[in-house]
């Protein structure tokens, strides 16, 4: 098993900036007010999953189940900040918001997106019109729902009607809504849409860069495995190319294959073939930054070794492998189950490690472009009641795979599991943690002149608070990093 990689060999210094106590915005702890659905004194969350946030980290939406019953799938939308404000306007079995004489149906899916204007894009359905027309793509601006498209509607650019299983909704900075139609079947007209523009289409699109001898057309897409940058509009998706079960699973970025089952990873010095590119219907397995065209995805080689890929469209790639150090030479990854990247090419990896203490073996690692740092691990206390202290007797247990979203202001929202101290059963939580902003050496939440002055004052020392790149010395490189990040703010 390979033990080191390009990214993992980055400087593994300790974090010089403090970060906030992880806060549970909502939970399934029935005895806590954090389990109450917004606007209700009795309805409580029983499951929480699939967060979506805008690039600036000020809006949050998520999918959940409530105490109304096992099929009570529901959406929560809101503004995160001080104070936070959330609403609960859509639930399966409840009134359809565009016609309250109808009921919202089980066609609602958890995936969604939101832009910096606070407009959410979601999928939703209602119980009228029959199965051929009951799904929709909607937007929600904080008060009003609007229909973007409806299943069965003819789209001339698509060459037919929008098909069932509409998934992967998200919204760009200019308000354009993106989505997938046709589900994962090999029968329907399946396509990836940017508004009315077809980015890729089943049986017609032949992505460049395929590693098979004969290039193949797309046979099906992966549910919710499609994302587009909100500003630069680069895109990433997962699909099946052709019908050969040993070579079909693929990841495509801007129309070019960057990973394909049955072949080694392009750009990697590991020659083992890719075996698995996750295709779960529950979560998105790939990410694309809002701007600057950074992307991330993960998978598994033949033999079972996990890997993560971080790349820039038209630029370099970095790789992390199972067996690499997580943030020090004494602890390595044994499972990599989540990846993400923001517009500053800063990365998140989640997974399990070989820590001999099983109570510490699940970790969230942040790479600011210079070194890795563990920002959360199993057993860390969380704030359940909103007082800013981890004094409620509940601790982080693990992230539910890729059920999280990483913002450009380094805010991390996670649908995860908590456990009470000493307990063996988990509860759900929507957790938020503010990670350090690169260059913000004084922790003010903004990279400004005070940060530059502080680093200059420490020039030549080994003060870790001013050693932005973790090199062990405060030098010109640290000053350059602060200047490069000048103006970034929480």
C-alpha positions in Angstrom: 0.0 0.0 0.0 1.3 3.4 -1.0 2.1 5.5 2.1 2.6 9.1 0.9 1.3 11.5 -1.7 1.7 14.9 -3.2 -0.9 16.6 -1.0 -0.2 14.5 2.1 3.5 15.5 1.9 2.6 19.1 2.3 3.9 20.7 5.5 2.1 19.0 8.4 2.4 21.7 10.9 0.0 22.3 13.8 -2.8 24.8 13.2 -1.8 28.3 14.3 -5.3 29.7 14.4 -8.2 28.7 16.6 -11.5 27.7 15.3 -15.0 27.8 16.7 -16.7 25.2 18.9 -18.8 23.0 16.6 -22.4 24.0 17.0 -25.4 21.8 16.4 -28.0 24.0 14.7 -30.6 21.3 14.7 -30.5 17.7 16.0 -32.7 14.7 16.7 -32.0 14.8 20.4 -35.7 14.7 21.5 -35.0 16.3 24.9 -33.3 19.3 23.3 -34.9 22.4 21.8 -32.4 22.0 18.9 -34.7 19.2 17.7 -37.7 21.5 17.2 -38.7 22.2 13.6 -38.7 26.0 13.0 -42.1 27.5 13.9 -43.3 24.5 15.9 -43.4 23.8 19.6 -44.1 20.0 19.2 -42.9 18.9 15.7 -39.3 17.5 16.0 -36.6 16.3 13.6 -36.1 12.5 13.5 -33.4 12.5 10.8 -31.2 15.3 9.2 -29.3 15.0 6.0 -28.0 16.7 2.8 -27.1 20.3 3.6 -26.7 22.9 0.8 -25.2 26.3 1.4 -24.3 29.3 -0.8 -20.6 30.1 -1.5 -20.5 32.8 1.1 -21.9 30.5 3.8 -24.8 32.7 4.8 -27.7 30.5 3.6 -28.4 26.9 4.5 -31.0 24.4 3.4 -31.3 20.7 4.3 -33.6 17.7 4.0 -35.0 16.0 7.0 -37.6 13.6 8.4 -39.9 14.8 11.2 -42.0 13.3 13.9 -45.0 13.3 11.6 -44.0 9.8 10.4 -41.5 7.7 8.6 -42.3 9.3 5.2 -42.5 12.9 6.4 -39.6 14.1 4.3 -39.2 17.8 4.7 -37.2 20.8 3.6 -35.8 23.5 5.9 -34.4 26.8 4.5 -32.8 29.7 6.2 -30.3 32.4 6.8 -27.3 31.5 9.1 -25.8 34.2 11.2 -26.6 36.3 14.2 -29.5 35.8 14.5 -30.2 32.8 12.4 -33.6 32.6 10.8 -35.0 29.3 9.3 -38.4 28.3 7.8 -40.1 25.0 7.2 -42.3 25.5 4.1 -42.4 22.2 2.3 -43.1 18.6 3.5 -44.2 15.4 1.8 -47.9 15.0 2.6 -48.3 18.6 3.4 -49.8 21.3 1.2 -48.2 21.8 -2.2 -47.0 25.5 -1.9 -48.1 26.4 -5.5 -51.6 25.0 -5.1 -52.6 24.2 -1.5 -55.5 22.1 -2.7 -52.9 19.5 -3.6 -50.4 17.6 -1.5 -46.6 17.6 -1.8 -45.6 14.1 -2.9 -42.7 11.8 -2.5 -41.0 13.1 -5.6 -39.2 15.6 -3.4 -35.5 14.8 -3.2 -33.0 16.0 -0.7 -30.4 17.5 -3.0 -30.6 21.3 -3.5 -28.5 24.4 -4.1 -28.6 28.0 -3.1 -26.8 31.1 -4.5 -25.5 34.2 -2.7 -28.8 36.0 -3.4 -30.5 33.5 -1.2 -32.5 31.7 -3.9 -32.8 28.0 -3.4 -33.2 25.4 -6.3 -34.9 22.2 -5.4 -36.9 19.3 -6.8 -40.5 18.8 -5.7 -43.7 17.0 -6.7 -47.4 17.0 -6.1 -50.1 14.3 -6.2 -52.0 15.5 -9.3 -51.6 14.9 -13.0 -50.3 11.3 -12.9 -46.8 9.9 -12.6 -45.7 11.4 -16.0 -46.1 15.0 -14.9 -45.8 15.1 -11.1 -42.2 16.2 -10.7 -40.9 19.7 -10.9 -37.8 21.9 -10.5 -38.6 24.8 -8.2 -36.9 27.9 -6.8 -37.6 29.4 -3.4 -36.5 33.0 -2.5 -37.3 32.9 1.2 -41.0 33.6 0.7 -42.2 32.4 -2.7 -41.9 29.1 -4.7 -41.7 29.3 -8.5 -41.8 26.5 -11.1 -38.8 26.3 -13.4 -39.7 23.1 -15.3 -42.2 20.3 -15.0 -41.8 16.6 -15.9 -43.5 15.9 -19.2 -42.9 19.4 -20.5 -41.3 19.5 -24.0 -37.8 21.1 -24.2 -36.8 21.7 -27.8 -33.1 21.7 -27.0 -33.5 18.4 -25.3 -35.3 16.8 -28.2 -38.2 15.6 -26.1 -39.8 15.9 -22.7 -38.3 16.2 -19.3 -38.3 12.7 -17.9 -39.0 11.3 -14.5 -36.4 11.3 -11.6 -35.3 14.9 -11.8 -32.3 15.3 -9.6 -29.2 17.3 -8.7 -30.8 20.8 -8.6 -28.6 23.8 -8.0 -28.5 27.4 -9.0 -25.8 29.7 -10.4 -24.9 33.2 -9.3 -26.9 34.7 -12.2 -30.0 32.7 -11.2 -29.7 30.0 -13.9 -31.0 26.6 -12.5 -29.1 23.4 -13.3 -30.5 19.9 -12.9 -30.5 16.3 -14.2 -33.4 14.8 -15.9 -34.1 11.1 -16.7 -32.7 9.6 -13.6 -30.3 6.7 -13.8 -32.2 4.7 -16.3 -31.0 3.6 -19.7 -34.4 4.2 -21.3 -35.5 7.8 -20.6 -34.1 10.9 -22.3 -31.4 11.6 -19.7 -29.5 14.8 -19.7 -27.7 17.4 -17.6 -29.2 20.9 -18.0 -27.9 24.4 -17.4 -31.2 26.2 -17.8 -32.2 25.2 -21.3 -28.7 24.3 -22.4 -27.9 20.6 -22.7 -24.4 19.9 -21.2 -24.5 16.2 -21.7 -27.1 13.7 -23.0 -27.6 10.0 -22.7 -26.7 7.9 -25.9 -25.4 11.0 -27.7 -22.5 12.6 -25.7 -19.1 11.1 -26.1 -16.8 12.8 -23.5 -13.2 13.4 -24.6 -10.3 11.7 -22.9 -11.8 8.2 -22.6 -9.3 5.5 -21.8 -11.1 2.7 -23.7 -9.9 1.8 -27.2 -13.3 2.8 -28.7 -14.9 5.9 -27.2 -18.4 5.3 -25.8 -21.6 7.3 -25.4 -23.1 8.0 -22.0 -25.6 5.2 -21.1 -26.8 6.7 -17.8 -26.0 9.3 -15.2 -25.5 9.0 -11.4 -28.3 10.5 -9.3 -27.2 13.9 -7.9 -23.6 13.3 -9.2 -23.7 16.6 -11.1 -22.4 20.1 -10.0 -21.5 23.3 -11.8 -19.4 26.2 -10.6 -21.7 29.1 -9.8 -19.5 31.8 -11.5 -17.0 30.1 -13.8 -19.6 27.4 -14.8 -17.2 24.5 -15.1 -19.0 21.3 -14.3 -18.4 17.8 -13.0 -20.5 14.7 -13.3 -20.5 10.9 -13.0 -21.8 8.6 -15.6 -21.6 5.2 -17.3 -19.7 5.2 -20.6 -20.8 2.2 -22.7 -22.1 -1.1 -21.3 -18.9 -2.9 -20.3 -19.3 -3.3 -16.5 -15.5 -3.3 -16.0 -14.8 0.1 -17.6 -18.1 2.1 -17.6 -18.1 4.2 -14.3 -16.5 7.5 -15.1 -16.0 11.1 -13.8 -16.2 13.9 -16.3 -15.0 17.5 -15.9 -15.8 20.1 -18.5 -16.5 17.4 -21.1 -13.3 15.4 -20.4 -12.9 12.1 -18.6 -10.7 12.5 -15.5 -11.2 9.0 -14.0 -12.5 5.8 -15.5 -13.1 2.4 -14.0 -10.6 -0.2 -15.1 -7.8 2.2 -15.7 -5.2 4.0 -13.6 -5.9 7.6 -12.6 -4.5 10.1 -15.1 -1.7 12.1 -13.5 -1.2 9.7 -10.6 1.9 7.7 -10.1 -0.2 4.8 -8.7 -0.6 2.4 -11.6 -3.4 0.3 -10.0 -6.7 0.5 -11.9 -9.7 2.3 -10.5 -12.3 -0.2 -9.3 -15.1 1.9 -7.7 -16.3 5.5 -8.3 -19.1 5.9 -5.8 -22.6 6.1 -7.3 -24.8 6.4 -4.2 -28.2 7.9 -4.7 -28.0 9.4 -1.2 -25.3 11.9 -1.6 -23.2 13.7 -4.2 -19.8 12.2 -4.6 -18.1 15.1 -6.5 -17.7 18.8 -6.0 -16.9 21.8 -8.1 -15.9 25.2 -6.6 -18.0 28.2 -7.3 -15.1 30.0 -9.1 -11.5 29.2 -10.2 -12.5 25.8 -11.5 -11.3 23.6 -8.6 -12.9 20.1 -8.4 -12.7 17.0 -6.1 -13.9 13.4 -6.2 -13.0 10.1 -4.6 -13.0 6.4 -5.3 -11.3 3.1 -4.7 -8.6 1.2 -6.6 -8.7 -2.5 -7.4 -7.7 -4.2 -4.1 -9.7 -1.8 -2.0 -7.4 1.2 -1.5 -9.3 4.5 -1.3 -8.2 7.7 -3.0 -9.2 11.3 -3.3 -8.4 13.6 -6.3 -8.2 17.4 -6.1 -7.7 19.2 -9.4 -8.0 22.5 -11.3 -9.5 22.5 -14.8 -6.6 22.7 -17.2 -4.1 22.7 -14.3 -2.5 20.5 -11.7 -3.9 17.6 -9.7 -3.1 16.4 -6.2 -3.9 13.0 -4.8 -4.5 11.6 -1.3 -4.4 7.8 -0.8 -5.5 5.4 1.9 -2.3 4.9 3.9 -1.2 8.6 3.7 -0.7 10.6 6.8 -3.7 12.6 7.9 -1.9 15.4 9.5 1.1 13.9 11.2 3.4 10.9 10.6 1.9 8.7 13.2 -1.7 8.4 11.9 -2.9 7.4 8.5 -6.1 7.2 6.5 -7.8 3.8 6.5 -11.0 5.0 4.8 -11.6 8.1 2.7 -15.3 8.8 2.5 -15.7 12.5 1.8 -14.0 15.2 -0.3 -14.7 18.9 -1.0 -13.0 22.0 -2.3 -13.7 25.7 -2.3 -12.9 28.6 -4.6 -9.5 29.1 -2.9 -8.5 25.5 -3.6 -8.7 24.7 0.1 -9.8 21.1 0.8 -11.7 19.0 3.2 -11.3 15.2 3.6 -13.3 13.0 5.9 -12.8 9.4 6.9 -11.4 6.9 9.3 -7.8 6.5 10.6 -5.7 3.8 12.2 -5.7 5.6 15.5 -5.3 2.8 18.1 -8.0 4.5 20.2 -11.2 3.7 18.3 -12.9 6.6 20.1 -10.7 9.0 18.0 -10.6 7.1 14.7 -13.1 9.3 12.7 -11.6 12.6 11.5 -12.3 15.8 9.5 -9.1 17.2 8.0 -8.7 20.7 6.5 -5.9 21.6 4.1 -5.4 25.3 3.6 -3.1 24.8 0.6 0.0 24.6 2.8 -0.6 22.0 5.5 -3.2 19.6 6.9 -4.9 20.0 10.2 -7.4 17.9 12.0 -10.3 20.2 12.8 -12.7 17.6 14.2 -12.5 14.0 15.4 -14.6 11.4 17.1 -15.2 12.3 20.7 -14.8 16.1 20.3 -17.6 17.9 22.2 -20.2 20.0 20.5 -22.5 22.9 21.5 -26.0 21.6 21.5 -27.8 24.4 23.2 -26.2 27.4 21.5 -24.3 28.9 24.4 -21.0 28.6 22.6 -19.6 25.9 24.9 -19.2 22.1 24.4 -20.8 21.4 27.8 -24.0 19.5 26.8 -22.6 16.0 27.0 -22.8 15.3 23.3 -19.8 14.5 21.1 -19.1 14.3 17.4 -19.1 10.7 16.1 -18.8 10.7 12.4 -19.9 12.5 9.2 -22.4 10.6 7.0 -20.1 10.3 4.0 -20.4 13.4 1.7 -23.3 14.8 3.6 -21.7 18.2 4.1 -21.0 21.5 2.3 -17.8 23.6 2.4 -18.1 27.3 1.8 -15.7 29.9 0.4 -15.5 31.6 3.8 -14.3 28.2 5.3 -17.6 27.5 7.0 -18.4 23.8 7.1 -22.0 22.5 7.5 -22.2 18.8 8.2 -25.1 16.3 8.5 -23.4 14.0 11.0 -23.9 11.7 13.9 -23.4 12.7 17.6 -23.3 10.5 20.6 -24.0 11.3 24.2 -21.0 10.6 26.4 -20.9 6.9 27.1 -23.7 6.1 24.7 -23.6 3.5 21.9 -26.5 4.9 19.9 -26.2 7.9 17.5 -28.4 10.9 17.0 -28.5 13.1 14.0 -27.2 16.7 13.8 -26.8 19.6 11.4 -23.4 20.8 12.7 -21.6 24.0 11.7 -17.9 24.9 12.4 -16.0 28.0 11.2 -12.5 27.0 10.1 -9.7 29.5 10.0 -9.6 31.8 7.1 -6.1 31.6 5.6 -4.2 34.8 6.4 -6.4 35.8 9.3 -3.7 35.4 11.9 -5.4 37.4 14.6 -8.7 35.5 14.3 -10.8 38.7 13.7 -12.7 37.0 10.8 -11.1 39.2 8.2 -7.8 39.4 6.5 -6.8 43.0 6.9 -3.9 45.3 7.6 -3.6 44.2 11.2 -2.8 40.7 10.0 0.0 42.0 7.7 1.4 44.2 10.5 1.4 41.2 12.9 3.3 38.9 10.5 5.8 41.6 9.7 6.4 42.2 13.4 7.1 38.5 13.9 9.4 38.3 10.8 12.3 35.9 11.5 10.7 34.3 14.5 9.2 30.8 14.8 5.9 32.2 16.2 3.3 29.6 15.0 0.6 32.3 15.1 2.3 34.2 12.3 3.7 31.1 10.5 0.9 31.0 7.9 2.4 28.2 5.7 3.7 26.1 8.6 7.3 26.2 7.5 8.6 26.7 11.0 9.7 30.2 10.3 8.0 33.5 9.7 9.3 34.8 6.4 8.4 36.6 3.2 6.3 33.7 2.1 4.0 34.2 5.1 3.6 37.9 4.3 2.8 37.1 0.6 0.1 34.6 1.7 -1.6 37.2 3.9 -1.4 39.8 1.1 -2.8 37.3 -1.4 -5.8 36.7 0.9 -6.3 40.3 1.8 -10.0 41.2 2.0 -11.3 37.7 2.7 -13.9 37.8 5.4 -16.2 35.5 7.3 
